[in-house]
């Protein structure tokens, strides 16, 4: 098989091999007329530059890593799509990994991406243990924390206002007359959970309602764990309303409600955390707390590319707090 080389393209275009390299590397300006001649010659010869070899020489891979805790949440799908769109526009490729809410798997993903010579990383962290990120922190790879922050790590962060969102949702239920408000949550070891629970507790306190630990149930995102937690909460504590603080937990809750032949909102009022297109399609439509996933993903990617251009510690690190809104639908009623 005949392999087309830089020298072949240079001969056809009437330029030096160095000029061809500069056109494809994009690191040195080339006159438009010359650039056009090189690209036309490359197209005619079906030339494909070896970007892997270029990356090794330039210590650049033109790839961005993204680690999310789960791939089946629609909220994360929106964020991933927005990130990938910005990455594509910048001429980079995306390597997507899932930690599956497992700190060890997250650590392995980070190590793999570092060894793949990524140019930057966007990470929605699972672990709160700072030492899990030692290897990443000791590299010069710029990274952005997405949706969750970790005490002790200095980097750019973008997240929703979880505490305020859960405060407003809980207060809304209290204003409807609910005092026995159950909560379904992921484990408190996950960074954002403490903030969401604090919003719930503060709303109860401000409304003069005692906090009852029995009304709060923790579960992994695995369906069988979540459904067990939901059924225990509904049958043992018999809340009049439930606030599900994760879209995956909300799906499990809806399955258990159906299993127990309960009616929403007549038997139980429900609020979910996480906006989705299916929220308005459910019967009844689901009241939910959420933020703009497209906005979050776009800002996160742009933050990372700005850091790549300027250097990891060129300027102070930035924290962007996105507003969270409550979309009132028909899944809650006055009690």
Residue pairs with C-beta under 8 A, 6 or more apart in sequence:
4 45
4 46
4 47
4 48
6 17
6 20
6 21
7 17
8 45
8 47
9 20
9 38
9 41
9 42
9 45
9 47
10 16
10 17
10 19
10 20
12 41
12 44
12 45
13 19
13 20
13 34
13 37
13 38
13 40
13 41
14 37
15 34
15 37
15 38
19 30
19 34
19 38
20 38
20 42
22 28
22 30
23 30
23 34
23 35
23 38
23 39
24 42
24 49
24 54
25 54
25 58
27 58
30 38
41 47
51 62
52 61
54 60
55 61
55 62
55 117
56 117
59 117
60 117
60 119
61 116
61 117
61 118
61 119
62 91
62 92
62 93
62 119
63 92
63 93
63 94
63 95
63 116
63 117
63 118
63 119
64 83
64 87
64 92
64 93
64 94
64 95
64 118
64 119
64 120
64 121
64 122
64 301
64 304
65 94
65 95
65 97
65 109
65 113
65 116
65 118
65 120
65 121
65 122
65 123
66 80
66 83
66 94
66 95
66 96
66 97
66 121
66 122
66 123
67 97
67 98
67 99
67 106
67 109
67 110
67 113
67 121
67 122
67 123
67 124
68 76
68 79
68 80
68 96
68 97
68 98
68 99
68 124
68 146
69 76
69 98
69 99
69 100
69 101
69 124
69 126
69 190
69 221
70 76
70 98
70 100
70 101
70 221
70 248
71 77
71 96
71 98
72 248
73 246
73 247
73 248
73 274
74 247
74 274
74 276
74 277
74 278
75 247
75 274
75 275
75 276
75 290
75 293
76 124
76 293
77 293
78 293
78 294
78 297
79 146
79 147
79 293
79 294
79 296
79 297
79 300
80 96
80 297
81 294
81 297
82 293
82 294
82 295
82 296
82 297
82 298
82 301
83 94
83 122
83 297
83 298
83 300
83 301
84 94
85 297
85 298
85 301
86 297
86 298
86 301
86 302
86 305
87 93
87 94
87 301
88 94
90 305
92 119
95 113
95 116
95 118
97 109
97 112
97 113
98 105
98 109
99 105
99 106
99 109
99 126
101 126
101 186
101 190
101 220
101 221
102 126
103 126
103 127
103 129
103 132
106 125
106 126
106 127
106 132
107 127
107 132
110 121
110 123
110 132
110 133
110 135
110 136
111 135
113 121
114 135
114 136
114 139
114 141
118 141
119 141
119 142
119 308
120 141
120 142
120 143
120 144
120 304
120 305
120 307
120 308
121 136
121 141
121 142
121 143
121 144
121 304
122 143
122 144
122 146
122 300
122 301
122 304
123 143
123 144
123 145
123 146
124 145
124 146
124 147
124 148
125 133
125 145
125 148
125 150
125 191
126 190
126 191
127 133
127 150
127 189
128 150
128 151
128 189
128 190
128 191
130 150
130 151
130 152
130 153
133 150
133 153
136 143
137 153
140 312
141 312
142 304
142 307
142 308
142 311
142 312
143 155
143 156
143 304
144 155
144 156
144 157
144 158
144 300
144 303
144 304
144 307
145 153
145 155
145 156
145 157
145 158
145 159
146 158
146 159
146 296
146 300
147 158
147 159
147 160
147 192
147 296
148 159
148 190
148 191
148 192
149 157
149 159
149 191
149 319
150 191
154 317
155 317
156 303
156 304
156 307
156 317
156 318
156 319
157 317
157 318
157 319
157 320
158 296
158 299
158 300
158 303
158 319
158 320
158 322
159 192
159 319
159 320
159 321
159 322
160 291
160 296
160 321
160 322
160 323
160 324
161 321
161 322
161 323
161 324
162 192
162 195
162 196
162 199
162 324
163 195
163 196
163 198
163 199
163 202
164 199
164 324
165 196
165 199
165 273
165 289
165 290
165 291
165 324
165 325
165 326
166 195
166 196
166 197
166 198
166 199
166 200
166 203
166 243
166 245
166 273
166 289
167 199
167 200
167 202
167 203
168 199
168 203
168 289
168 324
168 326
169 199
169 203
169 243
169 271
169 273
169 289
169 326
170 181
170 199
170 200
170 203
170 204
170 243
171 203
171 206
171 207
172 271
172 287
172 326
172 328
172 332
173 181
173 241
173 243
173 269
173 271
173 332
174 181
174 203
174 204
174 207
174 209
176 241
176 269
176 332
176 333
176 334
176 335
177 334
177 335
178 240
178 241
178 269
178 335
179 209
179 240
180 212
180 215
180 237
180 238
180 239
180 240
180 241
181 200
181 204
181 209
181 215
181 239
181 240
181 241
181 242
181 243
182 215
182 216
182 217
182 233
182 234
182 237
182 239
182 241
182 242
182 243
183 197
183 200
183 215
183 216
183 217
183 242
183 243
183 244
183 245
184 217
184 219
184 226
184 229
184 230
184 233
184 242
184 243
184 244
184 245
184 246
184 249
184 250
184 252
184 253
185 193
185 196
185 197
185 216
185 217
185 218
185 219
185 245
185 246
185 249
186 193
186 218
186 219
186 220
186 221
186 245
186 246
186 249
187 193
187 218
187 219
187 220
188 194
188 197
188 218
193 245
196 245
196 273
197 216
197 245
200 243
201 211
204 210
204 211
205 211
214 236
214 237
215 233
215 237
215 239
217 229
217 230
217 232
217 233
218 229
219 225
219 226
219 228
219 229
219 230
219 249
219 252
220 226
221 246
221 248
221 249
223 248
223 251
223 252
223 255
226 248
226 249
226 252
226 253
227 252
227 255
227 256
229 252
230 249
230 252
230 253
230 255
230 256
230 257
231 256
231 259
231 260
233 239
233 242
234 242
234 256
234 257
234 260
234 262
234 268
235 260
239 268
240 268
240 269
240 335
241 268
241 269
241 270
241 271
241 332
241 335
242 253
242 268
242 269
242 270
242 271
243 270
243 271
243 273
244 250
244 253
244 270
244 271
244 272
244 273
245 273
246 273
246 274
247 272
247 273
247 274
247 276
250 270
250 272
250 273
250 274
250 286
253 270
254 270
254 282
257 264
257 268
257 270
262 268
264 270
264 284
264 331
265 284
265 330
265 331
265 332
265 333
266 333
269 331
269 332
269 333
269 335
270 286
270 287
270 331
270 332
271 286
271 287
271 288
271 289
271 326
271 331
271 332
272 279
272 286
272 287
272 288
272 289
273 288
273 289
273 290
274 288
274 289
274 290
275 288
275 289
275 290
275 291
275 293
275 327
276 288
276 290
279 285
279 286
279 288
279 327
279 329
280 286
280 329
282 331
284 329
284 330
284 331
285 329
285 330
285 331
286 329
286 331
287 326
287 327
287 328
287 329
287 330
287 331
287 332
288 326
288 327
288 329
289 324
289 325
289 326
289 327
290 324
290 325
290 327
291 322
291 323
291 324
291 325
292 322
295 322
296 322
299 320
299 322
303 318
303 320
307 314
